[in-house]
Amino acid sequence: MGALLMGLLLRATGFFMSGILIFSAPPRFGSTFEPADEKNLKAQFSVISDTHIESMNVVRFGGLAKSLRDIKAGKARQDALVLLGDNTAAGKRFEYFMLYSLLSHYGGAKYILAAVGNHDLDGPVSRHNFYYRALARTNNKKPYYSKTINGYAMIVMGSEKQVPRGYAHISSAQIKWLDGQLKAAVKGGKPAFVFNHQPLNHTFPDGGWGGVGEQSQAIREVLRKYSNVFFFSGHVHTPASRLSIQKEGGVTYVDVPTLLSKAPAGIGYQVEVYGNRVLLRARNFRTGAWIDRNNYSIALK
């Protein structure tokens, strides 16, 4: 089946699933949220991670649907929705099909960007690429790509093959590509946003070592060359009580917890871009509540 036909099937199934999930994930009538400063807003997007959609796990289907409904309910339409990988539990066709059916119906953003995680690579990387092409209507056949949204670069990295212990394999070609993307992206003091499932090694204390793997230092050296870079990652399932960011020169590393953790579920980041700053607002997308203690305003240089 071609990607175009699969895309149509995903959208039809998403509409059908909305009728089923209305009982486990009722719509949140009248619930909206606003940017902190809508008048001066340049771009905004939502970032979630580790949804782990699992075959026949209706609880996870419903939990994701609730979060997507909240994202869709924003007063100002989202410019993008970003999934940071481990989008599926085991990279199975049915898991991808259900995930992207839900996204096609509830996504609510102008663009959906999806990184690949180690659980997604329990199936072949070509499977991840195929279903993403069907959803996004793109011809890209690699696990890494970029999209310019409202003038800002959104750079999605990804492991090119499965490697042991959940690490990533980022080729030298991909690292060179990242360097070129960033060089063009940050001209004029603009921020650039990089998304990868695994954090760089030793970035977040609560996550322990668990990171990209042997290519971590090479990636860090590229990032260090630039200012106003934001690197988002998931993977380590840091508890929501310890959401964290780390600053290193001109790079801000952002740790995003698993969306479907048990205590509590639904947490991600709402990112708002302004002329002189980037605002990171932690939000429980499942309950529709801001987590004010984990808001960060990062000044642009």
C-alpha positions as CSV (number, residue, x, y, z in Angstrom):
1,M,0.0,0.0,0.0
2,G,1.4,3.4,-0.9
3,A,1.8,6.2,1.6
4,L,-1.0,8.3,0.0
5,L,-3.6,5.6,0.2
6,M,-2.4,4.8,3.8
7,G,-2.8,8.5,4.7
8,L,-6.5,8.4,3.6
9,L,-7.0,5.2,5.5
10,L,-5.5,6.8,8.7
11,R,-7.8,9.7,8.5
12,A,-10.9,7.5,8.0
13,T,-9.9,5.3,10.9
14,G,-9.2,8.4,13.1
15,F,-12.8,9.6,12.5
16,F,-14.1,6.1,13.4
17,M,-12.0,5.9,16.5
18,S,-13.3,9.2,17.8
19,G,-16.7,7.7,18.1
20,I,-15.3,4.8,20.1
21,L,-13.1,6.8,22.4
22,I,-15.7,9.4,23.3
23,F,-16.7,7.0,26.1
24,S,-13.1,6.7,27.6
25,A,-12.0,10.2,26.6
26,P,-15.0,12.5,26.6
27,P,-14.5,15.9,24.9
28,R,-13.6,18.8,27.1
29,F,-16.3,21.3,26.2
30,G,-15.3,24.9,26.4
31,S,-11.8,24.2,27.6
32,T,-9.2,26.6,26.1
33,F,-5.8,27.9,26.9
34,E,-4.0,31.1,25.7
35,P,-0.5,32.1,25.0
36,A,1.2,34.2,27.7
37,D,1.4,37.2,25.2
38,E,-0.7,36.4,22.2
39,K,-0.2,39.9,20.7
40,N,3.6,39.4,20.4
41,L,3.6,35.6,19.7
42,K,5.7,34.6,16.8
43,A,5.2,30.8,16.9
44,Q,4.0,28.2,19.3
45,F,4.1,24.4,19.5
46,S,3.5,21.5,21.8
47,V,6.1,18.9,22.7
48,I,5.2,15.4,24.1
49,S,7.2,12.3,24.4
50,D,7.1,8.5,25.0
51,T,3.4,7.9,24.3
52,H,4.1,4.2,24.0
53,I,0.9,3.4,22.1
54,E,0.4,-0.3,22.5
55,S,-1.7,-2.8,20.5
56,M,-5.2,-3.0,21.9
57,N,-4.4,-0.9,24.9
58,V,-7.5,1.3,25.0
59,V,-6.3,3.1,28.1
60,R,-3.3,4.5,26.3
61,F,-5.5,5.3,23.2
62,G,-7.9,7.3,25.4
63,G,-5.1,9.0,27.4
64,L,-3.4,10.2,24.2
65,A,-6.8,11.3,22.8
66,K,-7.4,13.4,25.9
67,S,-4.1,15.1,25.6
68,L,-4.5,15.8,21.9
69,R,-7.9,17.3,22.6
70,D,-6.4,19.8,25.0
71,I,-3.7,20.7,22.6
72,K,-6.3,21.3,19.9
73,A,-8.3,23.5,22.3
74,G,-5.7,26.2,22.4
75,K,-7.1,29.7,21.7
76,A,-4.4,30.3,19.1
77,R,-3.9,27.3,16.7
78,Q,-0.7,25.3,17.3
79,D,1.9,25.8,14.7
80,A,3.2,22.3,15.4
81,L,2.9,19.2,17.5
82,V,6.1,17.4,18.2
83,L,6.4,13.7,19.3
84,L,9.8,12.9,20.7
85,G,9.9,9.2,20.0
86,D,8.9,5.9,21.6
87,N,5.7,6.8,20.0
88,T,4.8,3.1,19.9
89,A,5.5,0.3,22.4
90,A,7.2,-2.1,20.0
91,G,7.2,-0.6,16.5
92,K,4.3,-2.8,15.3
93,R,2.2,-1.9,12.3
94,F,-1.0,-1.9,14.2
95,E,0.5,0.4,16.8
96,Y,1.7,2.9,14.2
97,F,-1.7,2.6,12.5
98,M,-3.6,3.5,15.7
99,L,-1.2,6.2,16.7
100,Y,-1.4,8.0,13.4
101,S,-5.1,7.5,13.1
102,L,-5.5,9.4,16.4
103,L,-3.1,12.1,15.3
104,S,-4.9,12.5,12.0
105,H,-8.2,13.2,13.7
106,Y,-7.2,14.9,16.9
107,G,-3.8,16.4,16.0
108,G,-5.0,20.0,15.8
109,A,-1.7,21.5,14.7
110,K,-0.7,22.9,11.3
111,Y,2.2,20.4,11.3
112,I,3.0,17.2,13.1
113,L,6.7,16.3,13.6
114,A,7.6,12.8,14.9
115,A,11.1,11.6,16.0
116,V,11.9,7.9,16.1
117,G,12.7,6.3,19.5
118,N,14.3,3.0,20.4
119,H,11.0,1.3,21.0
120,D,9.8,2.3,17.6
121,L,12.9,0.6,16.2
122,D,11.8,-2.7,17.5
123,G,10.3,-2.6,14.0
124,P,12.4,-1.5,11.0
125,V,13.1,2.2,10.7
126,S,11.5,2.1,7.3
127,R,8.2,1.3,9.0
128,H,8.5,4.5,11.1
129,N,9.4,6.5,7.9
130,F,6.5,5.0,5.9
131,Y,3.7,5.8,8.5
132,Y,5.1,9.3,9.1
133,R,5.1,10.0,5.3
134,A,1.5,8.8,5.2
135,L,0.5,11.2,8.0
136,A,2.5,14.2,7.0
137,R,2.2,13.8,3.2
138,T,6.0,14.1,2.7
139,N,8.4,12.2,0.5
140,N,11.2,12.1,3.1
141,K,12.5,8.5,3.5
142,K,15.0,9.2,6.3
143,P,14.5,9.3,10.1
144,Y,15.8,12.9,10.2
145,Y,14.4,16.0,8.5
146,S,13.7,19.6,9.1
147,K,10.8,22.0,8.7
148,T,10.7,25.8,8.7
149,I,7.7,27.0,10.6
150,N,6.9,30.7,10.9
151,G,10.5,31.4,9.9
152,Y,12.0,29.1,12.6
153,A,13.9,25.8,12.0
154,M,12.4,22.7,13.5
155,I,15.1,20.0,13.2
156,V,14.2,16.4,13.9
157,M,17.0,13.9,14.4
158,G,16.7,10.2,14.7
159,S,18.6,6.9,15.1
160,E,19.2,5.3,11.7
161,K,19.2,1.7,13.0
162,Q,18.5,-0.2,16.2
163,V,21.4,-0.5,18.6
164,P,21.7,-2.3,22.0
165,R,20.4,-0.9,25.3
166,G,18.2,1.8,23.8
167,Y,21.0,4.0,22.4
168,A,20.9,5.7,19.1
169,H,23.0,5.4,15.9
170,I,23.5,8.9,14.4
171,S,25.7,8.7,11.3
172,S,28.4,11.2,10.5
173,A,26.3,12.3,7.5
174,Q,23.4,13.2,9.9
175,I,25.8,15.1,12.2
176,K,27.1,17.1,9.2
177,W,23.6,17.7,8.1
178,L,22.7,19.0,11.6
179,D,25.7,21.4,11.4
180,G,24.5,22.8,8.1
181,Q,20.9,23.2,9.3
182,L,21.9,25.1,12.5
183,K,24.3,27.4,10.6
184,A,21.5,28.6,8.4
185,A,18.8,28.5,11.2
186,V,20.4,30.9,13.8
187,K,21.2,33.7,11.4
188,G,19.9,37.0,12.7
189,G,19.7,35.7,16.3
190,K,16.8,33.4,15.6
191,P,16.3,30.4,17.8
192,A,16.5,26.9,16.4
193,F,14.8,23.8,17.8
194,V,16.3,20.4,17.7
195,F,14.3,17.2,18.6
196,N,15.8,13.8,19.4
197,H,14.5,10.9,21.4
198,Q,17.6,10.3,23.5
199,P,19.3,13.1,25.5
200,L,23.0,13.6,25.0
201,N,25.1,11.6,27.5
202,H,25.2,12.9,31.1
203,T,22.9,15.8,30.4
204,F,20.3,15.2,33.1
205,P,21.4,14.0,36.5
206,D,18.1,12.2,37.2
207,G,18.4,10.3,33.9
208,G,21.8,8.9,34.7
209,W,24.1,8.0,31.8
210,G,21.2,7.1,29.5
211,G,21.7,9.1,26.3
212,V,22.4,9.0,22.6
213,G,25.5,6.8,22.9
214,E,28.9,7.0,21.2
215,Q,27.9,9.9,18.9
216,S,26.9,12.1,21.8
217,Q,30.1,14.1,22.0
218,A,30.2,14.8,18.3
219,I,26.7,16.2,18.4
220,R,27.5,18.3,21.5
221,E,30.4,19.8,19.7
222,V,28.2,20.9,16.8
223,L,25.5,22.3,19.1
224,R,28.2,24.3,21.1
225,K,29.1,26.3,17.9
226,Y,25.8,28.1,18.0
227,S,23.6,30.3,20.2
228,N,19.8,30.2,20.8
229,V,19.6,26.4,20.2
230,F,17.0,24.4,22.1
231,F,17.5,20.6,22.2
232,F,14.4,18.6,23.3
233,S,14.6,14.9,24.4
234,G,12.7,12.3,26.2
235,H,13.6,8.6,26.7
236,V,14.7,8.7,30.4
237,H,11.1,9.0,31.8
238,T,12.2,11.6,34.4
239,P,9.4,11.9,37.0
240,A,7.1,14.9,36.4
241,S,8.1,16.3,39.9
242,R,11.6,16.8,38.5
243,L,11.1,18.3,35.1
244,S,14.3,20.0,34.2
245,I,16.3,22.0,31.8
246,Q,20.1,22.4,31.5
247,K,21.9,25.4,30.0
248,E,25.3,24.9,28.4
249,G,26.6,28.0,26.6
250,G,24.1,28.9,23.9
251,V,22.3,25.6,24.1
252,T,19.2,24.9,26.3
253,Y,18.6,21.2,26.9
254,V,14.9,20.4,27.7
255,D,13.9,17.1,29.4
256,V,10.3,16.0,28.6
257,P,8.7,13.2,30.7
258,T,6.7,10.3,29.2
259,L,3.2,11.5,28.4
260,L,1.6,8.3,29.7
261,S,3.4,8.0,33.1
262,K,1.2,7.0,36.0
263,A,1.9,9.8,38.4
264,P,0.8,12.1,36.9
265,A,0.1,11.4,33.2
266,G,-0.2,13.9,30.4
267,I,2.7,16.3,31.0
268,G,4.6,17.9,28.2
269,Y,5.7,21.4,27.2
270,Q,4.0,24.3,25.4
271,V,6.6,26.3,23.7
272,E,6.0,30.0,22.8
273,V,8.4,32.0,20.7
274,Y,8.7,35.8,21.0
275,G,11.1,38.3,19.5
276,N,13.5,38.3,22.4
277,R,12.7,35.1,24.3
278,V,11.4,31.6,24.2
279,L,8.9,30.6,26.9
280,L,8.8,27.0,28.0
281,R,5.5,26.3,29.8
282,A,5.0,22.9,31.4
283,R,1.4,21.7,31.1
284,N,-0.6,18.6,31.9
285,F,-2.4,18.2,28.6
286,R,-4.5,15.5,30.0
287,T,-6.1,17.6,32.8
288,G,-5.7,21.0,31.1
289,A,-3.6,22.4,34.0
290,W,-0.4,24.5,33.8
291,I,2.5,23.5,36.0
292,D,3.8,26.9,36.9
293,R,6.8,25.8,38.9
294,N,8.3,24.4,35.7
295,N,8.0,27.4,33.5
296,Y,11.2,28.9,32.0
297,S,11.8,32.1,30.1
298,I,15.0,31.9,28.0
299,A,16.3,35.2,26.7
300,L,17.6,35.1,23.1
301,K,21.1,36.5,22.5
